[in-house]
Amino acid sequence: MIDPVAFTIGPLAVRWYGICVAAGLVAGFNLQLWRAKKYGFTHDQVSDITFLAMGAGLVGARLLYVIRFWQQEFAGNFLDVFKIHRGGLVFYGGFLGAVLALVIFARRRRWAVWRIADLVAPALALGHAFGRIGCLINGCCFGFPYDGPCAVSYPAYVGGFLNSAAVVQAEQGLLTLTRDTIWSVPTFPLQAIAAVGNVLICLLLLWMEKRQWFRQRLFLAYLIMYTVGRFLLEFGRGDYLVKTAGLTPSQITCLWLLPASIAVYAGAAIWQRRHPQTTP
């Protein structure tokens, strides 16, 4: 497997995870610029939308990760909360943070929320695909133990610190950690499947957009597709220590987010049919 650390600058280790997240941001930003005129946005407005969503998303994603893994990683090591370059983001935390920030932003600018939502949807899927590639290299969000074709193993120690995959597998009883431990237990490359899935969602959304399908509901279509895919993929995750009724925290989130998204989608469709010439 590729070394999670791309290069070092003095004491700072720059990980591929951070590089992939940055690449995803650039890719998503350019995809929005390419489509901005369809939604009546300028270059500067797209910049404002993108960097507001990025900032709020990073805060939300990190906050939810810290809450979820406080006992395992941060209790007694509070400064590690800010070491985001080592990885540790939860998509739904970032998603909720970005959505909240953009809704407030749209209301203050007196923009229709759907314009921002539909602009952002394909870019969000594309950026998330890059993030999952970062997860694949970093060793987070890994799959179930697997020793077949395309299996991936992660170094137990990176830059003198235990890698997250090794820590979790040790707590699961799959791995005995010593100073001589070099690799984690091989796992299924679930992150790669998630990356491909996000690319397919992005392409499908662009195809829908070109045919003017789901106009004003493109973001909701994204949310429904992503939630269904995420729920199914979570069955292959190998990095959870605690589940509720056999379900991961993300699957539980999907169980309320999916029906809520379908309900809002149906409501928006009915509203559009009754008010075809009015922008909500």
Backbone bond lengths (Angstrom), bond angles and torsions (degrees), N, CA, C in turn:
res aa  C-N    CA-C-N  psi(-1)  N-CA   C-N-CA  omega(-1)  CA-C   N-CA-C  phi
1 M - - - 1.463 - - 1.521 109.23 -
2 I 1.338 116.84 151.72 1.458 121.85 177.96 1.521 109.87 -64.71
3 D 1.321 117.02 141.26 1.461 121.27 175.08 1.529 108.39 -60.50
4 P 1.352 118.12 126.55 1.472 120.08 179.36 1.524 113.83 -58.32
5 V 1.332 117.33 -23.38 1.463 121.53 179.36 1.522 108.93 -92.47
6 A 1.317 116.50 118.48 1.464 120.81 -179.40 1.527 111.11 -74.59
7 F 1.344 115.87 -46.52 1.461 121.18 177.91 1.530 108.01 -164.63
8 T 1.302 115.61 169.26 1.459 120.59 179.72 1.527 110.07 -122.27
9 I 1.315 115.45 147.15 1.462 122.83 173.33 1.519 106.61 -124.28
10 G 1.310 116.05 97.08 1.458 119.59 -173.57 1.520 109.31 62.55
11 P 1.340 117.59 -126.87 1.464 120.04 179.48 1.528 113.64 -81.65
12 L 1.328 117.22 -7.48 1.463 120.94 -175.94 1.525 110.75 -89.06
13 A 1.323 115.60 124.17 1.463 121.69 176.47 1.521 108.80 -97.92
14 V 1.329 116.71 118.57 1.464 121.36 179.14 1.527 107.88 -93.43
15 R 1.319 115.68 117.99 1.457 120.66 -175.86 1.527 111.50 -92.70
16 W 1.325 114.17 154.75 1.460 120.04 174.63 1.521 110.89 -61.41
17 Y 1.329 116.59 -28.99 1.462 120.81 178.46 1.532 110.73 -55.83
18 G 1.326 115.60 -50.17 1.463 119.91 179.74 1.516 112.16 -65.16
19 I 1.335 116.34 -38.16 1.460 120.25 178.31 1.527 110.51 -63.93
20 C 1.330 117.04 -41.66 1.469 120.62 179.51 1.523 111.51 -66.48
21 V 1.335 116.89 -39.89 1.467 119.76 177.32 1.527 110.05 -62.36
22 A 1.337 116.25 -42.82 1.466 120.35 178.30 1.527 110.90 -64.08
23 A 1.333 116.90 -41.68 1.464 120.91 178.28 1.523 110.83 -63.34
24 G 1.329 117.04 -37.96 1.452 121.00 177.28 1.515 112.13 -64.36
25 L 1.336 115.70 -38.72 1.460 120.22 177.44 1.528 110.66 -63.15
26 V 1.336 116.90 -45.53 1.466 121.25 179.85 1.527 110.65 -63.56
27 A 1.334 116.42 -43.65 1.469 120.14 -179.60 1.529 110.64 -63.55
28 G 1.323 116.57 -45.48 1.462 120.21 179.62 1.520 112.14 -64.33
29 F 1.329 115.99 -39.93 1.469 121.09 179.04 1.523 110.88 -61.46
30 N 1.322 116.85 -46.03 1.467 120.59 -179.31 1.526 111.87 -68.29
31 L 1.325 116.77 -34.04 1.460 119.35 176.12 1.528 110.46 -64.91
32 Q 1.316 117.09 -37.86 1.467 120.52 176.92 1.531 111.30 -67.90
33 L 1.333 116.75 -40.86 1.463 119.65 177.79 1.519 111.23 -60.19
34 W 1.305 116.65 -40.92 1.465 122.66 -178.78 1.525 111.46 -62.11
35 R 1.323 116.89 -29.92 1.462 121.97 -175.28 1.527 112.83 -108.39
36 A 1.327 117.87 2.24 1.466 121.73 -170.69 1.521 113.44 -58.99
37 K 1.333 118.00 -39.86 1.458 120.75 -176.35 1.524 112.18 -63.43
38 K 1.319 116.78 -28.41 1.467 119.75 178.57 1.518 111.57 -62.25
39 Y 1.331 115.71 -26.63 1.461 120.45 -176.01 1.530 112.38 -111.91
40 G 1.348 116.41 6.93 1.450 120.30 175.57 1.511 115.23 75.83
41 F 1.341 117.57 28.38 1.460 120.84 -179.89 1.525 110.82 -107.23
42 T 1.337 116.04 148.37 1.456 122.16 174.90 1.526 109.72 -92.60
43 H 1.329 116.05 172.01 1.463 121.79 177.30 1.525 110.55 -58.08
44 D 1.322 116.76 -46.19 1.469 120.04 -178.72 1.519 111.97 -64.60
45 Q 1.318 116.74 -37.54 1.461 119.65 179.32 1.525 111.25 -67.61
46 V 1.327 116.72 -39.41 1.466 120.23 176.28 1.529 110.13 -63.35
47 S 1.333 116.93 -39.21 1.470 120.63 176.73 1.515 110.90 -60.64
48 D 1.323 116.74 -44.79 1.466 120.51 178.75 1.521 111.36 -60.83
49 I 1.329 115.86 -45.69 1.465 120.79 -179.51 1.521 110.97 -61.89
50 T 1.343 115.96 -46.47 1.460 120.68 -175.50 1.521 111.94 -64.98
51 F 1.317 117.15 -48.00 1.461 118.63 -174.26 1.528 112.66 -77.08
52 L 1.326 117.25 -26.13 1.461 119.39 171.56 1.524 109.99 -67.09
53 A 1.329 116.01 -46.47 1.465 120.00 178.77 1.526 110.69 -62.50
54 M 1.344 116.98 -39.95 1.460 120.30 179.74 1.522 110.90 -62.15
55 G 1.336 116.65 -48.97 1.460 119.81 -177.66 1.514 112.61 -63.21
56 A 1.342 115.99 -49.19 1.461 119.95 179.86 1.527 111.15 -65.74
57 G 1.336 115.57 -36.15 1.462 119.47 179.54 1.517 112.71 -66.38
58 L 1.329 117.12 -43.01 1.465 120.03 178.59 1.521 111.47 -63.23
59 V 1.326 116.32 -42.32 1.467 119.67 178.91 1.523 110.46 -62.61
60 G 1.336 116.49 -47.47 1.455 120.14 -179.35 1.520 112.70 -64.73
61 A 1.340 116.62 -41.69 1.466 120.71 -179.10 1.521 111.61 -65.65
62 R 1.331 116.27 -41.27 1.462 119.68 179.29 1.517 111.25 -70.62
63 L 1.324 116.45 -40.02 1.462 120.36 -178.43 1.516 111.17 -61.25
64 L 1.327 116.94 -45.61 1.459 119.58 -179.55 1.527 111.18 -67.14
65 Y 1.339 117.53 -36.42 1.471 120.46 176.87 1.524 110.78 -62.76
66 V 1.321 115.75 -44.97 1.472 120.01 -179.26 1.523 110.70 -63.04
67 I 1.330 116.64 -41.97 1.466 120.19 178.37 1.523 110.77 -62.56
68 R 1.338 116.18 -43.67 1.465 120.70 -176.32 1.525 112.25 -68.99
69 F 1.344 117.57 -36.81 1.462 120.33 -174.37 1.531 112.48 -114.80
70 W 1.316 116.12 28.11 1.463 119.65 -177.05 1.527 112.01 -57.36
71 Q 1.313 116.68 -51.06 1.470 119.84 -176.78 1.520 112.66 -65.05
72 Q 1.341 116.57 -39.59 1.466 119.70 -175.78 1.532 112.76 -73.89
73 E 1.352 118.04 -35.42 1.459 119.08 -169.27 1.532 115.52 -122.93
74 F 1.335 117.97 -26.47 1.462 118.07 -167.93 1.528 115.34 -117.79
75 A 1.314 118.24 -18.05 1.463 120.07 179.02 1.527 109.57 -60.82
76 G 1.303 117.20 120.66 1.463 121.52 -177.64 1.510 114.17 83.98
77 N 1.359 117.44 -4.15 1.468 121.45 179.09 1.528 109.04 -134.28
78 F 1.325 116.05 60.02 1.461 120.50 -171.09 1.523 112.75 -59.41
79 L 1.317 117.99 -34.79 1.462 120.15 -177.91 1.529 112.17 -64.52
80 D 1.343 117.15 -21.69 1.463 119.98 177.61 1.524 112.19 -65.56
81 V 1.332 116.61 -18.41 1.459 120.61 177.25 1.526 110.37 -56.72
82 F 1.331 116.73 -33.68 1.457 121.30 -174.38 1.531 113.08 -92.35
83 K 1.334 117.88 0.23 1.460 120.93 -178.74 1.523 109.99 -89.77
84 I 1.301 114.53 62.18 1.461 121.03 -174.73 1.527 111.95 -69.39
85 H 1.341 116.79 -19.28 1.463 120.06 -179.48 1.523 112.23 -65.90
86 R 1.341 117.31 -15.62 1.463 120.52 177.19 1.526 112.17 -85.01
87 G 1.321 116.67 -4.08 1.457 120.35 -176.71 1.518 109.80 100.17
88 G 1.331 115.84 172.30 1.447 120.56 178.63 1.512 112.82 116.25
89 L 1.339 116.59 68.11 1.458 122.63 177.91 1.523 108.38 -131.98
90 V 1.320 116.27 144.30 1.463 121.53 177.28 1.524 107.90 -113.00
91 F 1.321 116.61 122.04 1.464 120.77 -172.88 1.523 112.48 -55.63
92 Y 1.325 117.68 -47.86 1.457 118.76 -174.73 1.529 112.15 -65.42
93 G 1.317 117.93 -30.48 1.458 119.98 174.34 1.514 111.04 -64.96
94 G 1.339 116.36 -44.01 1.454 120.98 177.22 1.514 111.66 -65.93
95 F 1.320 115.96 -39.69 1.459 121.05 179.41 1.528 110.94 -60.76
96 L 1.317 116.99 -48.60 1.464 120.61 -178.25 1.523 111.43 -67.06
97 G 1.337 116.52 -38.69 1.460 120.02 178.05 1.518 111.76 -63.10
98 A 1.331 116.38 -44.79 1.466 120.57 -179.23 1.530 111.31 -67.55
99 V 1.330 117.36 -42.67 1.471 120.51 -179.91 1.522 110.60 -61.24
100 L 1.318 117.17 -46.64 1.468 120.73 -179.89 1.522 110.95 -59.76
101 A 1.335 116.49 -45.64 1.461 120.48 -179.12 1.522 111.59 -63.53
102 L 1.327 117.30 -41.44 1.463 120.49 -177.30 1.527 112.31 -72.49
103 V 1.325 117.42 -33.85 1.466 119.77 176.40 1.522 110.06 -64.08
104 I 1.329 116.97 -45.15 1.463 120.83 177.95 1.525 110.53 -62.73
105 F 1.339 115.83 -42.65 1.462 121.50 179.50 1.528 111.17 -61.50
106 A 1.337 116.45 -45.13 1.467 121.03 -179.52 1.523 111.11 -62.89
107 R 1.316 116.46 -41.71 1.456 119.76 -179.49 1.526 111.70 -65.49
108 R 1.315 116.06 -38.50 1.463 119.18 179.12 1.529 111.75 -68.92
109 R 1.332 116.53 -34.31 1.466 120.17 178.02 1.535 112.13 -85.51
110 R 1.320 115.76 -4.85 1.464 121.85 -177.35 1.526 112.24 60.11
111 W 1.336 114.34 41.87 1.452 121.17 174.60 1.527 108.82 -100.36
112 A 1.322 116.10 150.86 1.460 119.84 172.17 1.525 108.94 -67.80
113 V 1.311 115.72 128.15 1.464 120.06 -176.44 1.526 110.99 -59.13
114 W 1.352 116.58 -36.85 1.463 118.91 -176.78 1.523 112.18 -61.34
115 R 1.348 117.64 -30.15 1.472 119.71 -179.05 1.527 110.31 -62.88
116 I 1.324 116.45 -45.99 1.463 119.57 177.67 1.517 110.22 -67.13
117 A 1.336 116.45 -43.20 1.462 120.47 -176.10 1.527 111.34 -60.62
118 D 1.336 116.98 -46.42 1.462 119.85 -178.60 1.525 111.95 -70.41
119 L 1.329 116.89 -32.89 1.461 120.31 176.06 1.525 110.73 -63.91
120 V 1.316 115.76 -42.24 1.466 121.56 -172.13 1.529 112.82 -77.84
121 A 1.335 118.13 -30.37 1.472 121.48 -168.75 1.535 114.61 -52.07
122 P 1.355 120.09 -56.50 1.471 118.04 -179.72 1.530 112.50 -63.50
123 A 1.338 116.80 -35.88 1.459 120.60 179.93 1.522 111.15 -65.81
124 L 1.324 116.69 -36.12 1.459 120.90 177.70 1.523 110.93 -62.92
125 A 1.330 116.12 -44.48 1.464 120.02 178.51 1.529 111.25 -63.13
126 L 1.334 116.68 -42.32 1.464 120.51 -179.97 1.529 111.15 -65.47
127 G 1.315 116.90 -46.59 1.458 119.88 178.76 1.512 112.42 -61.95
128 H 1.321 116.38 -37.67 1.465 120.51 178.92 1.524 111.44 -65.11
129 A 1.337 116.73 -33.90 1.472 120.18 177.31 1.525 110.52 -60.36
130 F 1.333 117.06 -44.12 1.467 120.45 177.05 1.526 110.54 -62.60
131 G 1.332 116.08 -40.00 1.457 119.48 178.87 1.511 112.36 -60.99
132 R 1.327 116.95 -38.43 1.466 120.06 179.33 1.527 111.72 -68.99
133 I 1.320 116.93 -31.25 1.467 118.89 173.71 1.527 108.99 -64.38
134 G 1.339 116.13 -39.34 1.455 120.14 175.41 1.513 111.68 -60.82
135 C 1.336 116.86 -40.04 1.468 120.81 176.86 1.527 111.16 -62.50
136 L 1.332 115.68 -40.37 1.465 120.30 -179.91 1.525 111.07 -59.86
137 I 1.317 116.82 -42.13 1.469 120.44 -179.63 1.524 110.92 -76.13
138 N 1.314 116.03 -37.38 1.459 120.96 -174.24 1.524 113.29 -73.29
139 G 1.329 116.25 -35.35 1.461 119.49 -178.99 1.511 113.67 101.75
140 C 1.329 118.29 12.12 1.458 120.52 174.95 1.523 109.48 -99.49
141 C 1.330 116.92 163.08 1.474 121.77 179.00 1.528 111.34 55.98
142 F 1.335 116.25 34.89 1.464 119.73 -173.50 1.528 111.58 -78.63
143 G 1.336 114.28 166.72 1.456 120.81 -176.44 1.518 113.34 -90.03
144 F 1.310 114.73 -172.41 1.471 122.20 -177.71 1.532 110.78 -70.09
145 P 1.338 117.50 157.53 1.470 119.88 177.38 1.526 110.59 -56.46
146 Y 1.343 114.78 131.78 1.467 119.31 -170.96 1.514 107.85 -159.74
147 D 1.334 115.71 132.69 1.460 119.39 -176.47 1.525 111.66 -123.92
148 G 1.342 116.41 27.09 1.453 120.76 -179.16 1.515 112.18 -97.46
149 P 1.340 116.99 -160.29 1.465 121.07 179.23 1.530 111.53 -59.36
150 C 1.320 115.06 139.85 1.473 123.25 178.18 1.518 113.94 69.29
151 A 1.331 118.25 11.76 1.466 120.37 176.18 1.523 109.65 -61.62
152 V 1.330 116.49 148.13 1.462 121.07 179.36 1.531 109.99 -123.82
153 S 1.329 115.33 139.94 1.459 122.21 173.78 1.521 107.96 -120.03
154 Y 1.316 116.19 149.45 1.458 121.57 -177.73 1.521 110.23 -117.11
155 P 1.327 116.58 145.95 1.464 118.55 176.70 1.525 109.98 -62.53
156 A 1.319 116.00 137.63 1.463 120.20 -178.47 1.525 111.39 -66.76
157 Y 1.325 116.20 -33.54 1.462 120.93 -179.43 1.528 109.25 -124.75
158 V 1.334 115.35 133.56 1.459 121.28 177.54 1.520 107.62 -128.41
159 G 1.335 115.75 116.50 1.456 119.59 -179.40 1.509 113.38 62.60
160 G 1.332 116.24 30.01 1.460 120.40 179.50 1.518 113.94 85.87
161 F 1.330 117.98 -2.52 1.461 121.97 -179.65 1.522 109.41 -111.85
162 L 1.332 115.90 149.13 1.451 119.95 175.64 1.527 109.74 -66.21
163 N 1.326 115.69 135.01 1.451 120.39 176.14 1.526 109.48 -77.56
164 S 1.328 116.71 150.73 1.464 120.36 -174.68 1.527 112.20 -61.24
165 A 1.334 117.82 -36.56 1.457 120.32 179.90 1.519 111.03 -62.09
166 A 1.325 117.06 -42.72 1.460 120.96 179.57 1.522 111.33 -66.16
167 V 1.316 117.02 -40.52 1.472 121.06 179.59 1.521 110.50 -61.16
168 V 1.329 116.92 -49.10 1.461 121.04 -177.32 1.526 110.68 -65.53
169 Q 1.319 116.95 -45.04 1.466 119.51 -178.88 1.517 111.70 -65.31
170 A 1.324 117.19 -32.75 1.459 120.18 176.19 1.529 109.96 -65.26
171 E 1.319 117.40 -42.40 1.460 120.69 178.83 1.519 111.84 -69.16
172 Q 1.324 117.06 -25.92 1.461 121.38 176.86 1.533 111.86 -81.02
173 G 1.328 117.02 -6.38 1.457 121.03 -178.68 1.511 114.22 81.07
174 L 1.336 117.23 12.42 1.464 121.36 -179.63 1.520 112.49 -87.74
175 L 1.333 116.50 -16.82 1.456 120.61 -171.68 1.522 109.28 -144.25
176 T 1.330 115.97 136.79 1.455 121.20 174.21 1.519 108.20 -102.15
177 L 1.307 116.09 116.82 1.455 120.71 -175.26 1.521 111.73 -89.35
178 T 1.316 114.38 124.99 1.457 121.61 170.73 1.528 106.79 -137.26
179 R 1.299 116.53 174.17 1.465 119.80 177.46 1.524 111.81 -65.41
180 D 1.329 116.23 -18.24 1.459 120.62 -179.88 1.526 112.91 -91.55
181 T 1.331 116.84 -5.28 1.463 120.15 178.87 1.525 109.47 -69.91
182 I 1.320 115.78 126.79 1.462 120.21 -175.96 1.519 111.66 -105.19
183 W 1.328 116.57 -43.49 1.470 119.94 -173.54 1.522 111.23 -124.22
184 S 1.321 114.93 153.93 1.457 120.82 171.28 1.521 109.40 -79.90
185 V 1.322 116.33 173.55 1.465 121.34 175.38 1.539 108.66 -69.18
186 P 1.329 119.58 135.84 1.476 121.48 179.99 1.521 111.67 -57.47
187 T 1.322 116.22 144.27 1.461 121.17 -177.93 1.528 110.82 -132.94
188 F 1.319 115.06 162.69 1.457 121.42 176.13 1.533 108.54 -74.81
189 P 1.351 118.73 136.77 1.473 121.19 -176.84 1.526 112.48 -76.90
190 L 1.319 116.24 64.07 1.465 121.36 -175.93 1.527 111.89 -63.43
191 Q 1.329 115.80 -31.30 1.475 119.01 -179.45 1.530 111.18 -62.27
192 A 1.334 116.72 -34.33 1.468 120.11 178.67 1.525 110.71 -66.78
193 I 1.328 116.84 -38.90 1.466 120.61 176.66 1.527 109.85 -62.53
194 A 1.352 116.01 -42.05 1.466 120.23 179.02 1.526 110.98 -63.86
195 A 1.329 116.78 -39.19 1.465 120.48 179.00 1.529 110.81 -62.94
196 V 1.317 116.69 -46.88 1.476 120.78 178.81 1.527 110.20 -61.74
197 G 1.328 116.84 -41.39 1.456 120.78 179.03 1.520 112.16 -60.23
198 N 1.332 116.75 -41.27 1.464 120.15 179.12 1.524 111.79 -67.49
199 V 1.324 117.34 -37.12 1.472 120.36 176.52 1.529 109.95 -63.39
200 L 1.319 116.74 -42.46 1.468 120.25 179.27 1.526 111.33 -63.88
201 I 1.333 116.83 -39.83 1.465 120.10 177.18 1.522 109.89 -62.73
202 C 1.337 117.29 -43.34 1.456 121.67 178.34 1.530 110.82 -58.02
203 L 1.323 116.86 -48.53 1.468 121.07 -179.11 1.525 111.36 -64.06
204 L 1.323 116.96 -38.98 1.457 120.42 179.52 1.529 111.00 -66.42
205 L 1.326 116.79 -40.11 1.464 120.57 177.99 1.537 111.16 -63.98
206 L 1.324 116.71 -41.08 1.465 120.11 177.99 1.529 111.21 -64.75
207 W 1.311 116.02 -37.41 1.468 121.28 177.23 1.527 110.12 -64.67
208 M 1.331 116.55 -43.80 1.471 121.25 177.02 1.526 110.58 -62.36
209 E 1.307 115.89 -42.79 1.458 121.23 -178.93 1.530 111.05 -62.27
210 K 1.319 116.64 -42.09 1.461 121.14 -179.21 1.520 111.10 -61.53
211 R 1.319 116.17 -34.91 1.465 121.19 -179.50 1.527 112.14 -92.25
212 Q 1.329 115.44 6.45 1.461 122.68 179.14 1.523 112.21 57.67
213 W 1.329 115.06 34.58 1.450 120.02 172.82 1.526 109.09 -86.11
214 F 1.309 116.14 147.19 1.464 122.68 174.96 1.532 112.20 58.08
215 R 1.326 117.32 30.28 1.456 119.71 177.19 1.524 109.60 -59.14
216 Q 1.301 117.17 135.35 1.456 126.46 -174.85 1.531 112.55 71.98
217 R 1.331 115.93 1.42 1.472 119.88 178.29 1.530 111.22 -133.68
218 L 1.335 116.57 13.97 1.457 120.12 -176.35 1.536 110.97 -62.81
219 F 1.316 115.89 -40.33 1.466 119.70 179.27 1.525 110.84 -63.93
220 L 1.323 116.37 -39.46 1.460 119.72 178.76 1.527 110.97 -66.74
221 A 1.339 116.67 -36.52 1.464 120.06 175.43 1.529 109.99 -62.67
222 Y 1.344 115.92 -42.32 1.468 119.99 175.92 1.521 110.70 -58.29
223 L 1.317 115.83 -47.35 1.456 120.49 -175.18 1.524 111.26 -62.21
224 I 1.318 116.97 -40.50 1.467 120.56 178.85 1.521 110.60 -65.41
225 M 1.342 117.66 -47.31 1.469 120.78 -179.65 1.521 111.27 -62.85
226 Y 1.333 115.96 -45.23 1.463 119.01 -177.76 1.527 111.15 -64.80
227 T 1.320 117.13 -42.71 1.460 120.48 -176.53 1.520 111.46 -64.13
228 V 1.327 116.83 -41.64 1.468 120.30 177.93 1.530 109.99 -63.04
229 G 1.338 116.56 -47.79 1.460 120.35 179.44 1.519 112.27 -61.92
230 R 1.335 116.40 -42.74 1.460 120.30 -178.96 1.527 111.21 -64.01
231 F 1.327 116.90 -41.59 1.464 120.64 179.50 1.529 110.79 -58.68
232 L 1.325 116.58 -44.59 1.462 120.56 -178.28 1.526 111.41 -69.51
233 L 1.324 117.50 -42.98 1.462 120.69 -178.61 1.530 112.47 -64.80
234 E 1.312 116.59 -30.27 1.458 120.13 -177.43 1.529 112.41 -61.08
235 F 1.322 117.35 -23.31 1.468 119.52 178.04 1.532 111.06 -64.42
236 G 1.332 116.37 -21.20 1.458 120.09 -179.94 1.510 114.38 -94.15
237 R 1.335 118.52 0.27 1.462 121.10 -177.79 1.526 110.49 -70.92
238 G 1.332 114.43 142.36 1.461 119.77 178.56 1.509 113.46 -119.02
239 D 1.332 117.94 10.23 1.465 120.74 -172.59 1.525 114.32 -106.41
240 Y 1.331 117.34 9.85 1.461 119.35 179.61 1.524 110.84 -98.02
241 L 1.314 115.17 133.93 1.460 120.97 176.61 1.522 111.42 -92.12
242 V 1.322 116.70 -27.88 1.465 121.46 -177.19 1.528 109.14 -129.95
243 K 1.324 115.88 132.91 1.459 121.51 173.75 1.521 108.70 -127.36
244 T 1.313 115.97 158.43 1.455 121.87 178.08 1.513 108.40 -114.55
245 A 1.332 116.22 116.95 1.469 121.28 -177.25 1.524 111.41 54.00
246 G 1.337 115.78 35.20 1.455 120.91 178.98 1.508 114.78 79.43
247 L 1.330 117.03 5.50 1.463 121.21 -177.89 1.520 110.81 -112.66
248 T 1.327 115.59 145.58 1.459 121.11 177.13 1.536 109.40 -79.46
249 P 1.340 117.86 163.07 1.470 119.64 176.29 1.523 112.95 -56.09
250 S 1.336 117.28 -37.33 1.463 119.69 179.22 1.525 111.64 -66.93
251 Q 1.331 117.48 -36.23 1.464 120.01 177.97 1.524 111.13 -67.00
252 I 1.324 116.28 -37.11 1.460 119.96 176.84 1.522 110.15 -64.82
253 T 1.335 116.11 -39.43 1.468 119.96 174.92 1.523 110.53 -61.12
254 C 1.333 116.59 -41.90 1.472 120.88 178.76 1.523 111.52 -60.81
255 L 1.325 117.69 -34.76 1.457 121.27 -175.54 1.525 112.78 -65.97
256 W 1.327 116.94 -27.73 1.474 117.54 174.68 1.525 111.82 -99.14
257 L 1.346 116.92 -29.04 1.455 119.37 -177.75 1.526 111.85 -72.17
258 L 1.332 117.34 -37.42 1.465 119.79 -178.29 1.527 112.37 -64.54
259 P 1.326 119.93 -52.88 1.473 117.72 178.76 1.526 112.80 -63.39
260 A 1.337 116.89 -33.63 1.462 119.58 177.31 1.523 110.50 -64.11
261 S 1.337 116.82 -42.17 1.466 121.12 179.16 1.517 111.17 -64.86
262 I 1.330 116.77 -42.58 1.468 120.41 179.41 1.524 110.27 -63.91
263 A 1.333 116.56 -40.29 1.465 120.58 -179.72 1.529 110.87 -64.76
264 V 1.342 116.68 -44.52 1.465 120.09 178.76 1.522 110.45 -65.68
265 Y 1.338 116.02 -40.26 1.471 120.44 178.36 1.533 110.52 -60.12
266 A 1.329 116.47 -46.77 1.464 120.39 -179.55 1.525 110.50 -64.09
267 G 1.326 116.22 -41.39 1.459 119.68 178.42 1.517 112.01 -62.99
268 A 1.345 116.30 -41.68 1.461 120.23 179.21 1.529 110.97 -65.64
269 A 1.329 116.95 -38.65 1.464 120.48 179.17 1.525 110.91 -63.97
270 I 1.330 116.75 -42.46 1.466 120.80 178.95 1.530 109.99 -65.00
271 W 1.321 115.93 -43.08 1.472 120.48 -179.88 1.523 110.85 -60.99
272 Q 1.351 115.99 -42.54 1.464 119.83 -179.67 1.520 112.17 -63.55
273 R 1.314 116.94 -38.64 1.464 119.96 179.70 1.525 111.50 -66.81
274 R 1.311 116.05 -32.96 1.463 120.13 -178.92 1.526 112.63 -83.94
275 H 1.329 116.61 -24.04 1.464 121.25 -179.26 1.533 109.57 -130.67
276 P 1.313 118.40 64.82 1.478 122.03 -172.05 1.524 114.32 -63.75
277 Q 1.311 118.50 -23.43 1.473 120.35 -175.97 1.522 112.26 -106.55
278 T 1.309 117.18 9.15 1.469 120.65 -175.19 1.515 110.00 -112.85
279 T 1.328 116.78 136.19 1.466 121.96 176.50 1.523 109.66 -91.83
280 P 1.338 119.85 123.35 1.452 120.91 -179.15 1.501 112.15 -69.00
